[in-house]
Amino acid sequence: MADINVAGVIGTGAFGAVKLCRHRINGEMCALKVTHRNNAARAQKEGRRVESDAQHILEKLSHPFIVRTFCTYWEGDEVCTLMELVEGGEMYQHFNPQNPMPASTAKIYLAQLVLALDTLHKNGVVYHDLKPNNMLATKDGDVKIIDFGLATVGSAGGKDKCSCGSGTAPYMAPELLASRSHDRMVDWWALGVVAFEFMAGGRPFDSETMGGISKKACKGVVWATWQVNGFNFTKEARDLIDMLLSVDPTGRLCYQRGVTEIKKHAFFHGLDWDRLERGKVTPPFAPGVRIDAGGGMAGAVFAAGGGKVQAHTDKKKSKDSEKVEQKSRKASDIEGDFRKKHK
């Protein structure tokens, strides 16, 4: 693309690389996700599309909590997706079992995710892959969701049934794990898992196998186990999570009256949703990560689509960060096994 200069590689993933770019005319930094044709075909076999059905919708969307996608194009044998650069890091690195989020902090980030999911659903998009690994923090501390390779498109409202059976196992709703037809309610289940993870630092339904995850999910959260381990959820937080993690999707929060149900839940009491969406609510913390004028890295920099750039002073990862990444890789392994069985 003639209008951008590549400044370096931000990171590499299973299917390609993310490059740091600068616009030649206005000087703005952006991220370019590049996937080779062969890797694109491999991704398709595993259920993750490089150019998803939602791509044309996402390119028209401008929302504060959804990463902006500018365009997708072919350049030789490579699929290129140009996106905004998100500089504050991956969300999962900001919490862990030794440092879970207090309810007051989780409330802001969960509310931002609610607004993002509601916008997708209003545009007929079911996300299918909500998890901390698909969330980036801006340098000011707001959250943005990324990676729409599993997203499906139906009519506005996200109520159309679909049979897409892909996702990341620990975040998949029971109907998705069972490969039954489903709708937007799978995203609200995933939000319940994320809510738990934010405030506990760990997932509620971890297991070594798909069957184990499904069995635990159908039993619900065993709160007593987590209390013994020192995690004290507020009454409102427990109620929110239980209502989102209803095994029956028709009993799940947001099924009857849509997003209004979750906005009026006691957990979000006192939150001004309109001010939050307009960027008038200060996030709980600001990573303060930046890229210097010459394109160099001042601290670890992340970009939409995944991948981390090491800082000039390459510090060792903390043990907590290592543990979180190991859990993430384990979830991805289970996800891959699931896709192989259902492709």
C-alpha positions as CSV (number, residue, x, y, z in Angstrom):
1,M,0.0,0.0,0.0
2,A,1.7,3.2,-1.2
3,D,0.5,5.5,1.6
4,I,2.2,3.6,4.5
5,N,5.8,3.0,5.5
6,V,6.6,-0.2,7.5
7,A,8.7,0.7,10.6
8,G,9.2,-2.8,11.9
9,V,7.6,-6.0,13.0
10,I,5.5,-5.8,16.1
11,G,5.1,-9.5,16.5
12,T,4.3,-12.9,14.9
13,G,1.5,-15.3,15.5
14,A,0.2,-18.7,14.3
15,F,-1.0,-17.3,10.9
16,G,1.2,-14.3,10.2
17,A,2.8,-11.1,11.4
18,V,1.7,-7.7,12.7
19,K,3.8,-4.8,11.4
20,L,4.2,-1.3,12.8
21,C,3.5,1.3,10.1
22,R,3.4,5.1,9.7
23,H,1.1,6.9,7.3
24,R,3.3,8.9,4.8
25,I,1.0,11.9,4.7
26,N,-0.4,12.5,8.2
27,G,2.3,10.7,10.1
28,E,-0.1,8.6,12.1
29,M,1.0,5.2,13.4
30,C,-1.1,2.1,12.6
31,A,-0.8,-1.7,12.6
32,L,-0.8,-3.9,9.6
33,K,-1.7,-7.6,10.0
34,V,-0.2,-9.7,7.2
35,T,-1.1,-13.3,6.5
36,H,0.4,-15.4,3.7
37,R,-2.0,-17.2,1.4
38,N,-1.0,-20.6,2.6
39,N,-1.5,-19.6,6.3
40,A,-4.9,-18.1,5.3
41,A,-5.9,-21.4,3.9
42,R,-4.8,-23.2,7.1
43,A,-6.7,-20.7,9.2
44,Q,-9.8,-21.4,7.2
45,K,-9.5,-25.1,7.8
46,E,-9.4,-24.5,11.6
47,G,-12.5,-22.3,11.5
48,R,-10.8,-18.9,11.7
49,R,-11.2,-16.8,8.6
50,V,-8.7,-14.1,7.7
51,E,-11.4,-12.2,5.9
52,S,-14.5,-12.8,8.0
53,D,-18.1,-12.3,7.1
54,A,-18.1,-9.3,9.4
55,Q,-15.2,-7.5,7.7
56,H,-17.3,-5.2,5.6
57,I,-19.3,-4.2,8.7
58,L,-16.3,-3.7,10.9
59,E,-14.7,-1.3,8.3
60,K,-17.7,0.9,8.6
61,L,-17.9,0.8,12.4
62,S,-16.3,3.4,14.6
63,H,-16.7,2.6,18.3
64,P,-14.5,3.5,21.2
65,F,-14.2,-0.1,22.5
66,I,-13.8,-1.9,19.2
67,V,-10.5,-1.8,17.3
68,R,-10.9,0.2,14.1
69,T,-10.4,-1.7,10.9
70,F,-9.5,0.6,8.0
71,C,-9.3,-1.9,5.1
72,T,-8.4,-5.4,4.0
73,Y,-6.6,-6.0,0.7
74,W,-4.4,-8.6,-1.1
75,E,-0.8,-7.7,-1.9
76,G,0.7,-10.6,-3.9
77,D,0.3,-13.8,-1.9
78,E,-0.5,-11.9,1.3
79,V,-3.8,-10.8,2.9
80,C,-3.2,-7.4,4.6
81,T,-5.5,-5.8,7.2
82,L,-4.8,-2.2,8.2
83,M,-5.9,-1.3,11.7
84,E,-5.5,1.3,14.4
85,L,-2.5,0.8,16.7
86,V,-3.5,0.1,20.3
87,E,-0.6,0.8,22.6
88,G,-1.4,-0.1,26.2
89,G,-0.9,-3.9,26.2
90,E,-3.0,-7.0,26.3
91,M,-5.6,-7.0,29.0
92,Y,-4.7,-10.4,30.4
93,Q,-1.3,-9.1,31.4
94,H,-2.9,-6.6,33.8
95,F,-4.4,-9.1,36.1
96,N,-3.7,-12.6,37.5
97,P,-4.5,-14.8,40.6
98,Q,-2.1,-12.7,42.7
99,N,-3.5,-9.4,41.3
100,P,-7.3,-9.8,40.4
101,M,-9.4,-6.7,39.7
102,P,-11.5,-5.2,42.4
103,A,-15.2,-5.1,41.5
104,S,-15.0,-1.3,41.0
105,T,-12.3,-1.7,38.4
106,A,-14.0,-4.7,36.7
107,K,-17.2,-2.7,36.5
108,I,-15.7,-0.2,34.1
109,Y,-14.1,-2.7,31.8
110,L,-17.1,-5.1,31.8
111,A,-19.3,-2.1,31.0
112,Q,-17.1,-1.2,28.0
113,L,-17.3,-4.8,26.8
114,V,-21.1,-4.6,27.2
115,L,-21.2,-1.5,24.9
116,A,-18.9,-3.1,22.4
117,L,-21.0,-6.4,22.2
118,D,-24.2,-4.5,22.0
119,T,-22.9,-2.5,19.0
120,L,-21.8,-5.7,17.2
121,H,-25.2,-7.3,17.9
122,K,-27.1,-4.3,16.6
123,N,-25.1,-4.7,13.4
124,G,-26.0,-8.4,13.2
125,V,-22.5,-9.6,14.3
126,V,-22.1,-12.4,16.8
127,Y,-18.5,-12.2,18.0
128,H,-17.9,-15.9,19.2
129,D,-14.5,-15.2,20.7
130,L,-14.6,-12.9,23.7
131,K,-11.7,-13.5,26.0
132,P,-8.9,-11.4,27.6
133,N,-6.4,-12.4,24.9
134,N,-8.7,-10.6,22.4
135,M,-8.7,-7.4,24.3
136,L,-6.2,-4.6,24.2
137,A,-5.8,-1.6,26.4
138,T,-5.3,1.9,25.0
139,K,-2.6,4.0,26.5
140,D,-5.3,5.8,28.4
141,G,-6.7,2.6,29.8
142,D,-9.8,1.9,27.8
143,V,-10.4,-1.6,26.4
144,K,-10.8,-2.5,22.8
145,I,-11.8,-5.9,21.4
146,I,-9.9,-7.4,18.4
147,D,-9.7,-10.4,16.1
148,F,-13.0,-11.1,14.3
149,G,-12.0,-14.3,12.5
150,L,-14.8,-16.2,14.1
151,A,-17.5,-13.6,13.9
152,T,-20.6,-14.4,12.0
153,V,-23.2,-12.0,10.4
154,G,-27.0,-12.2,10.5
155,S,-29.8,-9.8,10.7
156,A,-29.6,-6.7,13.0
157,G,-29.9,-7.7,16.7
158,G,-27.9,-10.9,16.5
159,K,-30.9,-13.1,17.0
160,D,-30.5,-15.3,13.9
161,K,-29.5,-18.8,14.7
162,C,-26.2,-20.0,13.4
163,S,-24.2,-23.3,13.5
164,C,-20.6,-22.0,13.7
165,G,-18.9,-24.4,16.2
166,S,-15.7,-22.6,16.8
167,G,-14.4,-20.7,19.8
168,T,-12.0,-20.9,22.7
169,A,-13.2,-23.8,24.8
170,P,-13.2,-22.2,28.4
171,Y,-15.3,-19.3,27.1
172,M,-17.7,-21.3,25.0
173,A,-21.4,-21.5,26.1
174,P,-22.9,-25.0,26.6
175,E,-24.9,-24.8,23.4
176,L,-21.7,-23.9,21.5
177,L,-19.7,-26.8,23.1
178,A,-22.5,-29.2,22.1
179,S,-22.4,-27.8,18.5
180,R,-26.1,-26.8,18.7
181,S,-27.5,-23.8,16.8
182,H,-27.1,-20.6,18.8
183,D,-27.3,-16.8,18.6
184,R,-25.9,-13.7,20.3
185,M,-26.4,-15.3,23.7
186,V,-23.1,-17.1,23.4
187,D,-21.4,-13.7,23.7
188,W,-23.1,-12.9,26.9
189,W,-22.1,-16.3,28.4
190,A,-18.5,-15.4,27.4
191,L,-18.9,-12.1,29.2
192,G,-19.8,-14.0,32.3
193,V,-16.6,-16.1,32.1
194,V,-14.6,-12.9,31.5
195,A,-16.3,-11.2,34.5
196,F,-15.3,-14.1,36.7
197,E,-11.7,-14.1,35.3
198,F,-11.3,-10.3,35.8
199,M,-12.2,-10.6,39.5
200,A,-10.5,-13.9,40.3
201,G,-7.6,-14.0,37.9
202,G,-8.5,-17.4,36.8
203,R,-11.3,-19.0,34.7
204,P,-14.2,-20.8,36.4
205,F,-14.4,-23.9,34.0
206,D,-10.8,-24.9,33.3
207,S,-10.1,-28.5,32.4
208,E,-7.7,-30.5,30.4
209,T,-10.4,-31.7,28.0
210,M,-13.4,-30.4,26.2
211,G,-15.7,-32.8,28.0
212,G,-14.3,-31.6,31.4
213,I,-15.0,-28.0,30.5
214,S,-18.5,-28.8,29.3
215,K,-19.3,-30.8,32.5
216,K,-18.1,-28.0,34.7
217,A,-19.9,-25.3,32.7
218,C,-23.2,-27.2,33.0
219,K,-22.8,-27.4,36.8
220,G,-22.1,-23.7,37.2
221,V,-19.6,-21.8,39.3
222,V,-18.7,-23.6,42.6
223,W,-18.4,-20.5,44.6
224,A,-17.4,-22.2,47.8
225,T,-14.2,-23.5,46.2
226,W,-13.1,-20.0,45.2
227,Q,-14.0,-18.6,48.6
228,V,-11.8,-21.2,50.3
229,N,-9.0,-19.9,48.1
230,G,-9.5,-16.4,49.3
231,F,-11.6,-14.8,46.5
232,N,-14.4,-12.8,47.9
233,F,-16.8,-11.7,45.2
234,T,-19.4,-9.1,46.1
235,K,-23.1,-10.2,46.2
236,E,-23.8,-8.1,43.1
237,A,-20.8,-9.6,41.2
238,R,-21.9,-13.2,42.0
239,D,-25.4,-12.5,40.9
240,L,-24.3,-10.9,37.6
241,I,-22.0,-13.9,36.8
242,D,-24.6,-16.5,37.7
243,M,-27.2,-14.7,35.5
244,L,-24.8,-14.5,32.6
245,L,-23.7,-18.2,33.1
246,S,-27.2,-19.6,32.8
247,V,-26.9,-23.0,31.1
248,D,-30.3,-22.4,29.4
249,P,-29.7,-19.4,27.0
250,T,-33.4,-18.4,27.3
251,G,-32.7,-17.8,31.0
252,R,-29.5,-15.9,30.4
253,L,-29.2,-12.2,31.2
254,C,-30.1,-10.1,28.1
255,Y,-32.3,-12.7,26.5
256,Q,-35.7,-11.1,27.3
257,R,-35.1,-7.4,26.9
258,G,-31.6,-7.2,25.4
259,V,-28.8,-5.1,26.8
260,T,-31.2,-3.1,29.0
261,E,-31.2,-6.0,31.4
262,I,-27.5,-5.9,32.1
263,K,-27.3,-2.1,32.2
264,K,-29.9,-2.1,35.0
265,H,-28.2,-4.9,37.0
266,A,-27.1,-3.9,40.5
267,F,-23.5,-4.6,39.7
268,F,-23.5,-1.5,37.5
269,H,-25.3,0.7,39.9
270,G,-24.3,4.4,39.6
271,L,-22.6,4.0,36.2
272,D,-23.4,6.6,33.6
273,W,-23.5,4.5,30.5
274,D,-23.8,7.5,28.1
275,R,-20.8,9.3,29.6
276,L,-18.8,6.0,29.5
277,E,-19.5,5.6,25.7
278,R,-18.5,9.2,25.1
279,G,-15.2,8.7,26.8
280,K,-16.1,10.9,29.8
281,V,-15.4,8.2,32.4
282,T,-11.8,8.0,33.4
283,P,-10.5,4.4,33.2
284,P,-9.2,2.8,36.5
285,F,-5.6,2.8,35.2
286,A,-3.6,4.2,32.3
287,P,-0.7,2.0,31.0
288,G,0.9,5.1,29.5
289,V,2.7,3.2,26.8
290,R,3.8,5.1,23.8
291,I,5.8,5.0,20.5
292,D,8.4,7.7,20.1
293,A,8.4,10.0,17.1
294,G,11.0,8.0,15.3
295,G,9.0,4.8,15.5
296,G,11.1,3.4,18.4
297,M,9.6,1.6,21.4
298,A,9.2,3.3,24.7
299,G,8.0,0.3,26.7
300,A,6.3,-2.8,25.3
301,V,3.9,-1.9,22.5
302,F,1.0,-3.9,21.3
303,A,-1.0,-3.7,18.1
304,A,-4.4,-4.8,17.0
305,G,-4.3,-8.4,15.8
306,G,-1.9,-9.6,18.5
307,G,1.8,-9.6,19.0
308,K,4.2,-7.7,21.3
309,V,7.2,-5.5,20.5
310,Q,9.9,-5.8,23.1
311,A,11.2,-2.5,24.6
312,H,14.7,-1.4,24.1
313,T,15.4,-2.6,27.7
314,D,14.1,-6.2,27.3
315,K,13.0,-7.1,30.8
316,K,12.3,-10.7,31.8
317,K,8.7,-11.7,32.0
318,S,7.3,-12.1,35.5
319,K,6.3,-15.5,36.8
320,D,2.7,-14.4,37.0
321,S,2.8,-13.3,33.3
322,E,4.3,-16.7,32.4
323,K,1.5,-18.5,34.2
324,V,-1.1,-16.5,32.4
325,E,0.4,-17.1,29.0
326,Q,0.7,-20.9,29.8
327,K,-3.0,-21.0,30.6
328,S,-3.7,-19.1,27.4
329,R,-1.7,-21.6,25.3
330,K,-3.5,-24.5,27.0
331,A,-6.8,-23.0,26.1
332,S,-5.7,-22.5,22.5
333,D,-4.6,-26.2,22.3
334,I,-8.1,-27.3,23.5
335,E,-9.6,-24.9,21.0
336,G,-7.5,-26.4,18.2
337,D,-8.5,-29.9,19.1
338,F,-12.2,-28.9,19.1
339,R,-11.9,-27.4,15.6
340,K,-10.3,-30.5,14.2
341,K,-13.1,-32.6,15.4
342,H,-15.7,-30.3,14.0
343,K,-14.2,-29.2,10.7
